[in-house]
Amino acid sequence: MSGILRQLLGWPGWRASAAQWQINMLEGWARYWPVFVLGAGLLLYFPYLGLRPLRFEEGRRALQVLEMLEGGAWWHLKFIGTPYVNKPPFTPWLMAAVGLLRGVLDEVTVRLPGVIAALAGALSAGTAALVLAPRDQKVAALTAGLAFLCSVQILLKARIGETDVTVTALCGMALALWLYGRARQHFGPALWLGIAALLACAAMTKGPIPVAFSALPMILMPLLERKPREALVAVAIIAVAHLPMLAWAWSNRPDAGAAHWVSEMRLGGEVGGDNRLTRLLHLSDLPLAVLYQLPFLPAAVALVFARADLPRERRWVIDALLLAAVPLGVLTTILPIGRTRYSMPATWPLAVMAGLWVSMNWRRLYMAHFIIGAGLTIAVIVQLVQIVVTDGRTSGQRQLRADVEAFSAVMRSLPPGPMPVVWDHDHMNENILVYGHRKIFELRRDELDCQVASGYLVAGASDIAVMDASPNWTKIEPLSDWGALYRRVEEAPTRNCKPRFAPA
């Protein structure tokens, strides 16, 4: 093993010189780096954005947005009529804003905020590198922006309507403002206000854990430099940034106990899950989190080794970016219920570090150009597989598209109004329910004989046996293999009760 390592470290390619045409090409790209980064982002993330049916938690977000637009549930989130407290409401707010602008709630509306966040994260990484680079600033900006866009984690998540990419971009933009203030050695009220606003949005997206990525250098760097006043101001700003999230959590306290918040903040095992000591460390996720940062990660690592060669007054930049990337990047993958995607906020500081290293070596090292080319190549391959090969084109997705279009047609043929659904949560596919394009509310099994405004009901496959046994409802149409549509039996007796989650 040691022989292989020596051969790897002695490979002449590490020290090979860059060709003049490579230098000229990168210099030309860097001259218009914002245009190049935006163009790369548009090509990588926008094509066929609405082709694939909703998946993962997209349906859950879309149903929350529907409750906002049609039921006013902007602060106290609802999901099929039930209180939803797993995530704060910032991401559904963004989706609702896009829905209002576009006039429709569809796949593009759900996914567009994440794609825009990816572009914003790339531009902010490029801007930070532009400010921090000692020389060839535009090359640093171009590389940092591309490193963020081409991160495998961002590539896999940006086109999904979830919270990860949005919170990563928000934390990165807050860190960019802080780095700007540090580089200029001046923090005005407007700068601190911008940092607080971005961190508040991040906390309202996914809670306090992602905010810690950016908060750590803001607090520790002044302490290490014996500037307690600056550290105290940072602590105050970060505390203020959490006030909206704390207000939201407090107002939702009747629907969530302490065990719920411990689980959501990744401080313990899942509620009702296995909390044995043997499950404390999820070391299998750490290598994957590292792998997802390739191929720009070696450039960030090389910058760390080059730290000693920098002037003393420039070393704080590397220290701050390392604090933003490494401690929480490792902890969020190995702590209880840790997952690879929880380390995504580390992508932003690592991208800036890659940009700084390339800007220091692109005129003399071929490896700097190779890393950029490898990053773009991997990004194109990943997106070709996702967009051209798999999105909307596999047999399962084609069947799902047929199912949701059939369900949408059935719902359009029924009278308008909220639709009750009877479907066990463990088997529910909320992505399908979105295509009803109307408010959906949960009807419990013990409420089947209650009075409801709708004369129709949707039941999932896991509850069809219960519905068939009910004298109050009769099946009128199967819905593929996932459920069935029922109509109320007019002569059946009803109780004078209102379903718990029916709209007011």
N, C-alpha and C positions, 0 to 999 in steps of 0.2 A: 504493500500500500504506500509506504514512504517513497519507493522508487517511482511509482506512478505520479505521486504528488510532485516530486522533484522534476519529472519530465514535463508535467503540466506547467509548473512555474517557470521552467526554462524554455518553454515554447517561444521561438523567435517572433511569432505573430504578435505577442504582447508589445514588442518594441518596434514593429515594422513601421516605416514612415508612410504618411498619407500621400497619395498621388496629387498632383497639382489640379487635375480635373475634379477630384473629390473636394478639394478645398474651394475651388471656384463655384462648384454647384451648391455646396452648403452655404457659402457666403451669399449667393443669390437668393436662396430660399429665406435666409435669415433676414434679409433686407426688408421683406414684407411678412414678418413672422406671424402677426395676428391673422392676416388673410390666409396664410398657409395652414395655420392651426385650425381656423374655422372651417376651411375647405375640407381638411382631413376629417374633422368631426362630422360634417354634413354627409360626407361619403360613407363614413364608417357606421353611422348610427341612424340616419333618417330613412334610407330606402325600405319600402314595404313595412313601415312601422305598424300598420294596422292589419297586416295579413294574417298573423297568427291569432287564434281565439285567445281570450283571457285565460291566464294560468296562474298557478301558485296562489298568492294572496291578492292578486289584482281584482278578483271579483269582490272580495271583502272590502277593499278600498272603494270600488265603484258603488257598492250598495250603501256605504257610508256617505258618499257624495250625493247619491240619490236622496237620502234622508235629509241632507243639507238643503238641496235645491227645492225639494218638494215638501219638506216637513220642518225646516228651520233648525235642524239639530246641528248647529255650528259649533257649540261649545261642549255640550254633552252628546258625544257621538252615539249613534245608534247603528246597529247591524241587524237587519230583518226585525226591526222594532225593539230589540233587546239592547240594553246599555253596553257600550264597547269601551273598555278602559285599557286595552293592551298597549296602545300607542297613542301619544298626543296627536292633536289634529292638524299639524302643519301640512303634512303631505296631502291629506284629503282637501285642505283649503286650496292648495295649488291646483289640484285636479278640478275642483269646483270652479276656480277662476278660469282655467282653460275651457271648461265646459260652457261657461257663460259666454266667453268670447267666441267659441266655435258654434254654439247653439245646439250641441249634441254631446251625449255621453257615450263614447265608444272606445275602442281599443287605443286610438291615437290620443284621445283626451287623457286616458289613464296613464299612458306611457310618455307623453311629451314632457312633463316636468322633469323626469329623470334624465332625458336626453339633453334638455336645456341645462340641467345641473352639470352634466358631464362637460359641456362646452364652457360653462362658467368656471368650473374647476380647472380646466386646462388653461384658460386665459389668465386666471389668477395665479396659477403656478408659473406661467411664463412671465407675468408682470413681476412676481417676487424675484425670480431669477434675474430679470433685467435690472432690478434695483440692487441686488446683492452681488452680482458678478464683478470681479475686479477689472476684467477686460472682456472684450468681445461679447458685450451684453446681449446683443440680439441673437447670437448663436446660443447663448445660455437660455434665452427666453423661448426660442424655437424648440430646443431640445426638451426643456421642462414641460412645455405644453404637449408635445408629442408623447413624452414619457407618461404623462397622466392619461391621455387618450388611449394609448396602446397598452396600458396595464391590463392584464388578463382579467383581473377582478372587475374593472370598470367595463370591459368589453362584454362580460357575461351578465352584468346586472343593469347596465344603463337602459336597455330596451325592455325592462320589466318594470311595471308600475309599483315599485316598492320604495322603502325609505333609505336604503344604504347609500346610493350614489348622491342623493340630495344632501344627506347629513355630512358626507365626506366633503362635498364642495363647499358647504357652509362653513365647516370647521377650517378648511383650507383658506377660504377668503378671510376669515377672522385672523388666522395666523399671518396671512399676507399683510394685513393692515398693521399688525403688531411688529412684524419684521421691518416694515417701512418706517415706522416710528423709531425703532431701535437704530436703523441705518442712518436716519436723519438726526438722531439724538434729540428728538422732540416729540412729545405726546401732547397734543392739544385736546380740548374737550370734544371736538368733533370726531377725532380719531378714536378716542375711547368710546364715544357713543356708537360709532360704527361697529367697533369690536363687540360691544355689548349687544347690539341689535342682531348681529350675525350669530353670536353664540346663543342668544335667546331663541332664534329661529331653529338652530340646531337642537337645542334642548326640547323644543316643542315638536321636533321631528321624531327623535328616538331616545329622549331622556338624557341623563347626565353623563353616561359612560363615553359616548363619542366626543363630548365636549372636553373631557379630560385629556385627549390627545393634544389639543391646542393649549389647554390651560396649564399643562405641566411646565413647558418652557417659559411661559409668561410669569410663573411664580418662582421657579427654581433658578432661572438665569440671573435675575436681580439678587437673589440670596447668595448665589455663588460669587457674585461680583461685589457683595457687601453693599447692596443698595436696598435696604429694607423698606424705604418709603415707596419705591417703585413696585416692590413685591406686594406691599400692603394695598396699593391702588389696584393692582391686578386682581388680588383676592376680592376686593370690593366690587370690581366690575364683573367678575365671574359670578359672584353671589347675586348681584342684581340681575344678571342675565338669566338666572334660574327662577326668578320670581314668577314669570308667567306660567312656567311648567308646574311650579309648586301650587300656584293658585288653581290651575286646572286639576291637579291631583287632589287637592283639598276639596274642591267642589264635587269631585266624583267619589269621595270617600265612602258614601253609602253602598256603592257598587263594587268596591275593591278593598279587601282586607290587607293586613300587613304581609301575609304570606304571598299574596299576589305581587306586591311591589318588590319584595325580596327576589322573587323569581324573575320579574321583568327587568330588574337592574343587574341581573347575572351575579347576584351575591350568594345564591344557593341553588340547590337543585330545583327541578320543575315541581310545581305543586302536584302532589300525589305521585311523584316519580321516585327513582332510586337515588338516594342520597348517601350511599355508602362511601367510605373513604377511598375505596378503590376506583371510584368514578371521579375523584377530585381533579386529576390531570388528564387532559385529552391531548396527549402528545402527538397523536396521529394527525391532528389538524395543523400543527406548527410547520412541518415540512411543506404541506400544501400551500399554506399562507406565504411561505418564502418563494415557492415555485411560481405563484401567481404574480410576483413582482419582477420576474424575468421578462425581457433581457436587459432592462435598464438597471436592475439591482447591482450588478458588478460595478457600474460607474459610480453609484452612490457609495459602495464599499471602498472603491479606490480613492474617493474623496476623503474618506476617514483616514486612510493611510497617508494621504498627502497633507494632512492637517499640520504636521510639524514643519512643513516647508513654507507655510503661509506666515505672513507677518502676524505678530501677536494680536494686533487690533482687529484682524479678520477672522480669528479662530472661533469667536463666539457664534458666528453664523452656523458653522458645522455642529457645534455643541447644541445649539437651539433646535436645529432640524433633527438631530439624533434623539433628543429628548422627546420631540413630537412624534417620532416614528417607532422607536425601539421598545421602550418599557411597556406601553399599553398595547403595542402591536403583538408582543409576546404574551402578555397576561390575558388578553381577550381571546386567545386561542386555546389556552390551557386551563383557565379557571373553570369552575362548575358551569355546565351547559355552555362552554365556550364553543365557538364555531369559526371557521376560516373567514367568513364574510365579516365578522365583527372587527377584524383587523384592517378593514378597508381604509379608514381614515389615515393609516400610515402611508398610503399610496401618494398622497399629496406632498409631504415633506421629502419622501424618497425621490419623487420626480424632480423637485427643485434641486436636490443634491446631484442628481444625474446631469441636470442642465449645467450646474456650476463646474462639474468635472470636465464635461465635454468642452466647455468654453475655454478651459485652461489647457486643453491638449489637442484640439482639433487640427491645428496647423502642423503638428509634428507626428501624431500617432494615427495610424490606420484604424486602430481599435475604436477610436471615438466615432468614426464614420460607420464602422461595422455595426456598432451597437444601435445606431439610429436606423440603419437599413434593416437589421434583424427585427427591431421593434415594429417597424412598418410592415414588414413581411408577415410576421406572426399575426399582427392585427388584421391584415387583409385575409389571411387564411381562416382565422377564427370567424370573422364576419361572413366570409363566403359560405362556410359550413352552416352557420346559424341562419343566415338570410336566404341564401340560394338553395341550400340542400334541405334544411329541416323546417324552417318556419312555414307553417301552413301547408306543407307538401308531404308529410308522412301520412300513412294510412290512418293512424289514430287521429291526427289533427284534421284530416279531411272528414272523418266521421263525426268528430266533435263539431266542426263547422256546419255540417248538415243537420246535426241535432239542434244546435242553438238557433239556426235559421228556421227550422220547423217549429221550435218552441216559440220564437218570436212571432211567427205567422199565427199560431194558435192564440197567443195573447192579444194580438191585434183584432182578432175576430170576436173577442169577448167585450162586454161592457166595460167602460173605463172605471178606475178606482183601485184601491189597494187590494192585493191578492194574498190570502192566507196560504201558508205553506206548512205542511207536516213532514218533517224530515229530521231524523236523528242527526245530531251535530257531528258525531263520529264518522258518518257516512255522507254528509252533505257536500255537494259540489256547488259552492256559492257562485262560481264563475258562470254556470249555466243560468242561474236565476237572474243575473244582470240583464240578459237578453229579453226578459219580459218587459223591460222598459217601463216599469211602473213600481210603485212602492210595494215591498214585500214585507209581511210580518209573520212571525212565528205563531202557530196555533198549537198549543199543547194537546197531548192525547186525551187529557181529562177535560178539554174544552170543546170537544167535537159537537156537543149538543148545546153550546152557547149560541147566543144570537150574534151573527156577524152580518155586516152590510153586504158583503160579496156573496153571490149565490154559487160561486165556484171556488175550488180549492186545488192546489198542487201538492202532490204527495211524492216523496222520494221512494225509491225501490225498497229501502229498508222498512218503510212504514205501510206498504201496500196491504199487507195482511191485516194490520190494525184497521185500516180504512175499509177494507172489504167486509170486516165484521161489524162496522158501525151501521146502525139503521138510519142515520141522519144523512149519509152521503152515498151516492152511487157513481160508479166509474163510467165515464162516457168516452174516454179516449186515452190510449196509451201514449206515453212520451218516450219513444225509443225504448232503450232498456234501462233508463235511469229513473223513471217515474211514471205518473199517470195524472190525468185531469179528472176531477170529480165535480159533480153538481149536487147541490143540496136537494134532499127529498122534501118536497113542499109539505106533505101531510105529516111529516115526522115531528114529534113533540120537541120543544126546545126549553131549556132552562132560562130563567131571567138572570143571565150573567154575561159579563163582557170579558172577552179574552184579555189577558194581562198585557199583551204587547200590541194590541190593536191600536191604530192611530186614533188620536183624540177626535 
